[in-house]
Amino acid sequence: MNLNFIAAKLQNLKDNGLYRTRVQADSGCKPLVETKGRTRLAFNSNDYLGLASDPRVIEAFKEGVSLYGVGSGASHLISGHGKAHALLEERLSQLMSPMIPNAAALYFCSGYMANLAVVTSLVSGAEEGVTIFSEELNHASIIDAIRLCKAPFVVYPHCDTQALGQMLRESKSKTKLVLTDGVFSMDGDIAPLLKLVAMCEREGAWLVVDDAHGFGVLGQHGLGALEHFGISSSHVIYMGTLGKAAGVCGAFVSAHATMIDWMIQRARPYIYTTAAPPACAHALLKSVDLITGSEGAKRREHLHNLLDQFKQQISSSQHFQYKLLESDTPIQPLVIGSNEDVLNASKSLLADGVWVSAIRAPTVPVGTARLRLTLSASHTADQVDQLTRALKRL
Ligand SMILES: Cc1ncc(COP(=O)(O)O)c(C=O)c1O
């Protein structure tokens, strides 16, 4: 390997405003974060309900550690599958069963791995002739999953159900897999799942919904995009992450029990990795209780009030020069345009005490660099005021 070649590539990233740096947080995931010796108001985590620092979840984590220790010691199929993992999967399968007939659930170390597992195992379990139909704005983990399984794929335009319908009708494949984010991670809008499900049922296709940003946030009980739309379908394979709104780590897949059984047999990202610490699963049992109970409902209501407040404050500002994308979720993207401008905007906000992250290509299309603002139920109305005042000063 030639280090000079890599150094030149790094310099090229710097020259084009594409070099990534990490801002070190010296405190935990909360609205007020210590960084670089100052306290800053953060609007960039995916901890949408504020559960990452909830005392009840923290207590459950500690209890999990005292019950099970810190590490799982092995992969699930060797000796790492503990009681806490099993209880969490049982609870999630019960919760998802109104939306997915004969539902079972499988807990993964991360959403990234869950997506790799779902797509590769669906392809390996399919009869001859699989085609994948992937949404244009799908998350990188879905794109990597498609690359990994090497099946033929087509990309359909963002939320364009008509275009997808035509592609499905024209396809001669025996097995058709449609892959979509539930909530688009960099745009914040919600996939048209009612139409997608109806279409997949009609065309005999499977629909994989990556609801990383919907689980905990959408639906009456926080069960995500399927609950939000009142969907019940045996054609759906659902992935929800547990390190975002659920505040801990990992992810789960819920699908027909036969499908989950196949993943346990064949999904390499599930089989060939050490199981997550059982204490995480133990803490998640508490977190899932909070999400689905009255506490979750209260937090979602507060979050929606904050969203209304934020959108109203931005839209009432006549001189605000940037475009806030249309989104009813806690992801509120402010499109700035160039890499240089978005980096400058993020730096000025940081100097002003507000921490918001700049998102650039390849995470978003070239020319649409943006500030990805995320609100959380742990923010207060005053803090949202502070954010909008700082944005207006940009
Ligand atoms: C849409 C989407 N899917 C999957 C993932 C991966 O989830 P995890 O962070 O648990 O690996 C993310 C993470 O940001 C995401 O935004």
PDBQT file of the ligand as one rigid body, heavy atoms in Angstrom, charges set to zero:
ROOT
HETATM    1  C1  LIG A 401     -32.020   4.487   7.784  1.00  0.00    +0.000 C 
HETATM    2  C2  LIG A 401     -30.946   3.833   8.587  1.00  0.00    +0.000 A 
HETATM    3  N1  LIG A 401     -30.841   2.505   8.536  1.00  0.00    +0.000 NA
HETATM    4  C3  LIG A 401     -29.911   1.851   9.245  1.00  0.00    +0.000 A 
HETATM    5  C4  LIG A 401     -29.024   2.525  10.048  1.00  0.00    +0.000 A 
HETATM    6  C5  LIG A 401     -27.978   1.766  10.798  1.00  0.00    +0.000 C 
HETATM    7  O1  LIG A 401     -28.389   1.601  12.115  1.00  0.00    +0.000 OA
HETATM    8  P1  LIG A 401     -27.293   1.454  13.271  1.00  0.00    +0.000 P 
HETATM    9  O2  LIG A 401     -26.812   2.820  13.582  1.00  0.00    +0.000 OA
HETATM   10  O3  LIG A 401     -28.025   0.792  14.402  1.00  0.00    +0.000 OA
HETATM   11  O4  LIG A 401     -26.215   0.594  12.711  1.00  0.00    +0.000 OA
HETATM   12  C6  LIG A 401     -29.095   3.905  10.138  1.00  0.00    +0.000 A 
HETATM   13  C7  LIG A 401     -28.128   4.636  10.990  1.00  0.00    +0.000 C 
HETATM   14  O5  LIG A 401     -27.993   5.811  10.997  1.00  0.00    +0.000 OA
HETATM   15  C8  LIG A 401     -30.080   4.585   9.387  1.00  0.00    +0.000 A 
HETATM   16  O6  LIG A 401     -30.174   5.915   9.418  1.00  0.00    +0.000 OA
ENDROOT
TORSDOF 0
